[in-house]
Amino acid sequence: MTSPTTTSDLVHARATKKAFVRLVPLLMAAYFMAFVDRTNVGLAKTSLEVDAGIDAAAYGLGAGLFFITYAVLEVPSNLILHRVGAKVWISRIAVTWGLITMAMMFISSPTVFYILRLLLGAAEAGLYPGIMYLITTWFAQKDRATVVGLILTASSVAFIVANPIGGALMKMDGIAGLHGWQWLFVLEGIPTVLLGIYIFFALPNSPATASWLEPEETRPGAIIRNAMSKPFLLTIAAIYFMNQIATYGVVFFVPSIVEAMNVTDSFMIGLISGVVGIGAVIGVLVIPRILKRSPGSEVRLIGITTAAAIVFALAFISVGHPVAKMIILSATMLFIVGVQPLYWSVLMARLGGVAAAAGLAFVNTIGLTGAFVGPYGFGLAETATGSPSSGLWVLVAATAIGLLCVPLLGVLLARHDRTASAKEPDEAVPVAL
């Protein structure tokens, strides 16, 4: 005779498998296109300098301005998602950012560049924390780091695949009287609009509204508490802020770093730049698996991976051979990007309901201000030294500061967990499956 516990486990496993198959690819596709459309400007950097008078500092400022409006609107956007439902809001996000990506073809000056980057950030605001919130709704804690890793794989694969494709699109220069970079923005914006329309029809608002789940495969959510009152939230937001300085500094400047190695063909610049994404893919797939084998070791793993990133970044600065530099930079990104699922695992284990919607968006808001600082810092470093690689010192400094915050995070998490276990829980995590 099958015990109730065993039956429940089987139902949970069946529902989780369905969610993996039905939801994860859709969310990965959305984040894939988001990463393509927010970073494709890196391939256009040199051409924009010639055609629109945008130098390295102006480019770094414009690249980073995306994250200002994105960050300011993160929390409101995620609360709207919680109110109106995922299918409407994420569909709206995708359609509007796709249209603005296409409008980037009209860049004619630094001012127009700044305005369009601000609008793009406003349009995309809420996507990533919205996806993180959906993960808390659909998946149990033991599966969440793995799912976050898969979502981040999409952005890393985008870096590998989209750079060569973007480089090829840049070769369309002169067709129909358009520059190559104009074709880049138009042809990479159209698929996003189409994806947004598809999301409206394919994404359920919640497990309860998913036609492909049986009634016994759904469970309701939970009681609310103010997430912003938790000290560990501020600490992990600070660490994530430093991580995003490093991540997006590299993302927006790696084509320039490759070009400085005397690579002139746009396709080859994109192809070689994509090597950096290989390390990121490995990181987001492997590090969450290590966590799954060692539950509760998030803080220790965060410290180890952050320290490793610093070591490899210093190695990049020290070596001179181009091939070695790209391999080392890829290894640096393995740890810089691979650590990110651990941040979300820490949060998702301790936030539920609207607290999750607000708390996850809050952390992402703080983090994405770092995504503004990173490209701008890299741009200032290049302007001052003439070398795009000099931005790696910005990466080292930011990552080292983040590492110094890790011990404090461990103390605050231990204090929070002791307090939570000493009283009746007032906030359940909404594990729907």
N, C-alpha and C positions, 0 to 999 in steps of 0.2 A: 504493500500500500504506500502511495506517495504522500509524504508529510506536507503540511501546509507551507512550511518554509521552503522545501524543495520546489513545490509548485510555483511559489512566488518568485523564486530565483529564476526558474525557467521562463516565466512570463517576462520578467525584467530583462533577461538576456535576449529574448526574442524581440522585444520592443526596442532595445538598444541597437540591435543589428539593423532593424528597419530604419531607425533614425540615422545611423551611420550611412546607409545606402541612399536614403531619400534627401537628407538635409545637408550632410557634410559636403558632398560635391557641389551643391548649389551655393553654399556659403563660401567655399573655396573659389568658385568662379567669380563671385562678387568681389572678393578681396584680391584676386588675381588682377581683375580689370582696374580696381582702385589703385593698386600699386603701379600698374602700367601707366595710367593716366596722370598720376601725381608725379612720376619720376621721369617720364619720357623727355621732359625738358632738358635733362642732362645731355642727351645726344644732340640737342639743338643748340647747345651753349655757344660753340664757336661760330655757327652760322648766324645766331642772333646778335653776336657782337658785330659782325660785318653788316648785317641787314638792318638792325634796329639800334645800334649803338649801345648795346648792353655789355659792359665790361664785367670782369670777374666779381668785383664787389657788388655791383648792381644785380648780377645774376644770383649771387649767394643770398642777397636780401630778398629778391623776388621768389626764389625757391623756398625760402623759409617763411615768407608771408602767408603762404598757404596754411601753415599750421597755426597762425594767430587766429584767424576766423574759425578754423576747425576747432581749436581749443576752446574759444569763447562760447561756441554753440554746442559743445559736446553734451553737457549735462541737460540743457533744455531739450535737445534732440532726443536723448535717450529716454527722458521722461515722457515726451510725446509718443515715442515708440511704445512705451509701456501702456499708454492710454488708448492709442488708436489701433495698435496691432502691428506686428512685424511686416506682414505682406504689403500693406499700404505704404508704410514709412520707408522701408528699405527699397521698395520699388521706386518711390519718389526720389530717394537719394541717388540711386543709380541713373535714372533718366536725366535728372538735372545736371549731375556732374559730367555725364557723357556729352550733353549739349554744350556745356561750358568748355570742355576739352576741345570740341570742334571749333568753338569761337576763338581759341588760342591762335588760329591761323591769321587773325587780324592784328597780331602784335606788330606795332610800328615804332614803339619808343619804350624807354624804361617805365614811364608812367602807365601806359596801357598794359604792359607786362605785370606791373604790381597790382593793378585793379583786377585783372583776370585771375591772377593767382589767389587774391583774396576771395573772389567769388567762387573759385573752385573749392577752396577750403570750406566756405560756408555751405556749399552744395553737398559736400561729402561728409560734413560733420555728423557724428553719431554712428557711422557705419561700423567701425571696429568695436566700440563698447557695446553697440547693439548686438553684434555677433557674439561678444563675450556674455552678454546677458542671456541670449538665447541658449547658449551652452549650459548656463546654470539652470535653465528651465527644462532642458531636454535630457541632460546627462547626469549620472551620478558622479560624485566627487572622484571616485577611483578612475573614471574614464576622462575627466575633464582636461587634464594636462596633455593627454594623448590627442584629444580633439583640437585643443589650442595649437599643439604642434603641427597638426595637419593643416589648420588654417594658415599658420605662418609659413608652412611649406609652399602654399600657393604664391605668397609674395616672393619667396626665394626662387621658385621656379620661374616666376614672371621676370625676375632679374636675369636669369639664365637665358630664357627664350625671347623675351621682348627686346632685349638689347640688340641681338643680331637682326631680328625682324625690323626694328626701328632703324637700324643702320641701313638695311636694304631699302626701306621706304624713303630714306634721305636721298637715295640715288635717283628718285623720281624728279629731281630738280629740273625745272624747265617745262615739264609736261603741263599742258593747259595753262601755261603762263604762271604757274605756281612754283614757289621754292620747295625744296625737298622737305624742309621742316614744316611747311604748311600741310603738305600731304600727310606727314607723320601725325599731326594733331587730328586731322579730319578722319583718316582711316582708322585711328585707334579710339576715336570717340563714338563712332557708329555702333560697334559691337556692344558697347556699354549701354547705350540707349535700348537696343534690342534685348539685352539681358535684363534690364530693369522691367521691361514689359513682361518678360517671361516669369520673373520673380513674383509679380502680382498674381499670376495664376497658379504658380507651383508651390509657394511657401505658405504653410499653415501658420495662423497666428499663435497657436498653442497646441500642445498634445491633445487637448480636449476637442479641437476642431479638425484634427488630422483624420481624413477619411480612411487612411491606410493603417490606422491603429484600431485594435479591438477595444471595447469598453474596459476590459480588465487590465489593459496595458497602459492606462493613464492614471495619474494621481494628481490631486490639486496642489497648489502652491502654499504659501505660508504667511506667518505674521510678520509685520513690518517693524523695523527699528532704524533710527537715524544712523546711517553708516559713517557720516562725517565726524562723529564723536569718538571714533576709535583712533588712538595715537599711532598704531601700526600702519594705518592707512596713509597717514602723512609721510611716514618714513619710507614706505615702499614707493610712494609717489615721487619722493626725492631721488631714490635710486633709479627709478624708471626714467626720470627727467635726464639724468646723466647718461643713461643707456641710449636714449633717443638722440642726444647730441652726437654720440659716436656713430650710431646707426645711419642717420640721415646725412651726416657729414660725408661719410664714405659713399652712400648711395648716389648723392647728387654730384660728387666730384670724381668718382672712379673713371668715367670716360675721359676727363681731363688728365688724370694721372696716366692713363694708357696712352693718350695722345702725346704726352710729354716724353714717352719712351720712343718717339719717332715713328709712331704708327699713324699713317695719314688716311688710309681708306676707311670710310664711314662704317662699312659692314664689318671690317676687321676690328675696329674700335669697339663696336657693339658686341662682337663675338668674344673678344678677350675680356671685356668688362664683365660679361656674364659668368666668367670663371669664379668671380667673387661670390656669386649666388650659390655655387656648388657647396661651398663651406657652410653657408646659411642653411641650405636644405639638410645637410648632414646633421647640423646642430639641432634643428627643431625636431628631427626624427629620433635622434639618439638620446639626447639629454632627458626628454620626458620618459623614455623607457628606463633609464637609470633610476629616475624618481619612482616609477611604478614598482621597481624591484626593492626600493628602499623607502617605503612610505614615511612621511614625516621628516625627510632629510632636505627639504627645500632650502632652508637657510644655509646649510653647509654647502650644498651644490651651488647656490648663488655665489657664495664666497669663492669657491674653487674656480668656477667658470669665469668670473669677473677678473680674478688674478691672472688666469691664463690669457685672457684677452690683452691685458697690459703687456705681458711678456712677449706675445707675438707682435703687437704693435711696435714695441721697441726694436724687435728683430727686423721688422720691415724698414724702419728708419736707418738701421745699421748696415743692411746689405745693399749692394749696388747692382747685381745682376737682375735684369728685367723679369726673367722667368721665375727666379727665386722670390722676387718681390711679390709677384702675383699669387704664387702659392702661399706665401706667408700671409698676405692680405686676406686670402680665402680662409685660412685657418683662424685669423683674427675674427672674421665675421661668423665663423662657426660658433665661437663662444659669445660674441656680442648679441647675435640673434638667437642662438640656441638657449640662452638663459631666460628669454622672455616668457615662455610657457610657465616657468617656475613662479614668476610674479603673480600670474593669474591663478595658478593653483592655490597659492597662499590666500588670495582674496576670496576665491570661490568657495573655499572650505569654511569661510567665516561670514559670508554675506548671503542674504536671501531676499526674495520678493523685491519690492521697490527699493529697499536698501541696496540690493545688488545693482539695480538699474542706475541708481544715483552714485553709489560708491565706485563701481567700475568706470563710469563715465568721468567721475572726478579724477581718478588716478590717470586715466588716459588724457584728460585735459592738461594736467600738470606735465605729463610725459611729453605731450606734443608741443608744449612751449620749448622743450629741449630740441624738438625737431626743427623749430625755427632757429634756435641758437646755433645748432650744428652747421648747417649750410652757410649761414652768415659768418660764423667763426672760420670755417674753411676758406670762404671767399676773402676775408680780411687777411688770413695767413698767406694766401696765394698773392694777393695784391702787394703785401709787404715784402715777400721774398722772391716772387716770380716763379715759385714752384708749387704746383698743386699738392705734391706730397707733403709739404710742410704742415698741412692740416692734420696730419697724424699726431702732431704734438697736442692739438686740441682734443683728439680722441683719448690720448694717454691721460691728460689732465682730468678730463671729465670722468673717465672710468676709474681712475684712482680715488676721486672724491666719492664716487658711488661705493667703492669697496670699503671705504672708511665708515659708511653708514650701515653696512651689513651686520656688525656685532650689535648695534643698537636695535636693529630689526629683530634679531633673535631674542633679545631681552624683552621687548614689547610684546612679541607673539607669545612667549612663555607666560607673561603676566596676564595677557588677555585669555589664554586658554585655561589658566588656573581659575580665573574669575568666572569664566563661562561654565566650568565643570562644578563650581561650588554652589551654583544656584540653578533653579529650574530654567531651562532654556526659554527665552522669550522670542526667539527668532529661529525658525526652522529653515533649513535650506530647501528650496523648492525643487526637489528631484522628481521630475515628472515621470521618469521611466523606471 
